Amino acid sequence: MKKLVFALSVLGLASSPALAAAMDFTKVDANGDGQVTMDEAKAAGLELTEQQFAAADVDKSGGLSEAEYKAAMG
């Protein structure tokens, strides 16, 4: 997890102003399925590239679990 947070910091994700505004996982997970998709992240105002999203998706499920999301927001 520490490596993920470091990688996201290097990519500039962890310091994104939009990221700070959308910290609440339940608000970003619009359909409540326990995963934040790229579309949900964009709809919430998070400015993520596909590469940044893929780096945060540690288990490569195609969505961010709450743990992955919190690690990315770290």
N, C-alpha and C positions, 0 to 999 in steps of 0.2 A: 504494500500500500504506500509506503514512504517513497518508493521509486515512482509510483504513479503520480503522486502529488508533486514530486520533483519534476517529472516529465511535463506535467501540465503547467507548472510554473515556468519552465523553460519555453514552452509554447505560448505563454502569455495568457493562458486560460484562467489561472487562479487569481489574476489581478484584474480581470474584466469588470468594469462597472456594472454591466448588465447582470453579471453573475452574482454580484453582491445583492442586487435588487430581487433576485429570484431564488433565494436560498431554500425556501420551503419546498421540499420534495413533493408533498401532497398537492401543492398548487401547480407545480409544473407537470405532474402526472395527471393530465386532464381527464383521462378515461378511468383512472383508479385501478389499473391492472398491475401495479407494482413495478412498472418499467417506464422509464422516460425514453421516448423515441426521439430521433433527430427532429421530426416534425413538431413534437410537443415542446422540445427545447427552443426551437425557433419561434414558435407561437408565444412562448413565455418571454421572449425578448433576449434569449441567450444568443450571443454572437459566437457560434462555434463553427469551425470548419469540419468537413468530413474527417479529416485527419485527427483533429482534436477529439472529436466524438469517439472515433475508433480507439484512440489511446486510452480514453476513460472506460471503454467497454472491455474490461479485463477478461471476462469470460467469453467474449465474442458472441453474445446472444443476440446482438442487434439492438439492444436497449440497455439503459443503465438501471441497474437495481438500486435500491435506496442506499446500500453500502457503497456502490461504485459512485453514485451521485454525490454522496457526502464526502467521499475521498477526493473527488474532483473539485469540490467546493472548498475543501480543506483550508 
